[in-house]
Amino acid sequence: MTIGPKLALRQAQSLVMTPQLRQAILLLQLSNLDAWSVVEQEMERNPLLERPEPADVPLPAFEDIPRHPVLPTLGASRNPGTWHDSQDGLAGPAPALHERLAEQVRLSPFDADERRIAAHLITLLDADGRLATPSADIALALGFAPHGTGAARVERVRLAMMQFDPTGLFAHDLGECLAAQLRERDRLDPAMAMLLRHLDLLARRELRRLRTLCGVDQDDLTAMIAEIRALSPRPAQDATAPEACIIVPDILMLPAADDDWIIELNPDTMPRVVVNSALTLRTTLRAADRPFLTERLASANWLVRALQQRAETIIRVATAIMRRQSEFLAHGVSHLRPLVLRDIAEAVGLHESTVSRVTANKYIATPRGLFELKYFFTTAIAGRTGSGDHSAEAVRHRIKALISQESDRDILSDDAIVNELRKEGIDISRRTVAKYRDALRIPNSAQRKREKAFEA
């Protein structure tokens, strides 16, 4: 056997991710507004692309996109509402919290040493805006006497900075943070101060004992608790939280004749672009420039086709989802059906990964409100005695309804809820009920019983 170099032919198949294929995948998983950003970048690079004419002028590239009927059985529950608000103006990002605090230090009547203390305190803030280091340790780290005037000076600066915006920063604990916010509102009376000293009792829902300690009646304590809940327990996180944005639906369900519904992309936000064919016809170029024009024309035509295919795919997937969830449209969350990506993929003849991309970052305006497409995919909980499966979201909705209907003398434990659900044909464990109840932020039966007794 001889060993040496030789030539051999071998066939192999592989998927090559071209730049256009990557861009098509990106367009599919973006919302309409985000897809518009990608289209605008392409328009800057390609002189043959331009915005379409006003909406009343038909666009040949999109005139063949179908409007899909859903089901003709929803007329009784129809309530389209107003959806065509495409204005999505957002404020610019707020300055970083440390920068805002440093600016307030510069505007405060601190001397040089106090400014140095203030700058050090800013660096010690944790993610919630608390200051865990004692004032004596801070004084020692800065070269001041750790006791006496040094610690007192640090404490004086800290208390002054607790009134900075947002109020409640630099507090040692939650009670002090809330007290600073109430003091700013002139609401820190003795009863409220007593309540803040016993936040542990409030967490355990021992409301009768709190009422005795604070010396107030039931109505006053209820009002005090509501006032505390309106405060910010983590002022640093709230100060750096991103601005809430307006959600604009990507897909609309519109009423049609004969109590039917049709689904279409939101015309106010649907990314659209056309090729300026007139420019290609009347432009005279040198032979050396023709390859560039040919490449730009091919790229422009591809983008138009990619956007049209994106629109058709989104409509097909959204229509398949809403057909499966027709009972939800007619009767609400309690009739939401279990649904997984594979069900829709088989219905529309696409891969599950494609369905996942289509449903990402997309919102649909339905007769029941505005929902993300992902909302309609829920796991199944088996039914008893051969009955059909139940959606996990519908079961959560039923648990919430059962608890809201309980009387003062009949507080439902998790086991009792399990029994009620099993009577309705839902096979569920106590652990799952507890998990769903916690996700709904509903206290356990013991805490609810104490609250009912207090309200009585």
Secondary structure by P-SEA (a helix, b strand, c coil): cccccbbbbbbbbbbbbcaaaaaaaaaaaccaaaaaaaaaaaaaacccccccccccccccccccccccccccccccccccccccccccccccccccaaaaaaaaaaaccccaaaaaaaaaaaaaccccccccccaaaaaaaaccccccaaaaaaaaaaaaaccccccccccccaaaaaaaaaaaaccccaaaaaaaacaaaaaacaaaaaaaaacccaaaaaaaaaaaaaccccaaaaaacccbbbbbbccccccccccbbbbbccccccbbbbbaaaaaaaccccccaaaaaaaaaaaaaaaaaaaaaaaaaaaaaaaaaaaaacccccccccccccccaaaaaaaacccaaaaaaaacccccccccccccccccbbbbbbbccccbbbbaaaaaaaaaaaaaaccccccccaaaaaaaaaaacccccaaaaaaaaaaaccccaaaaaaaaaaac
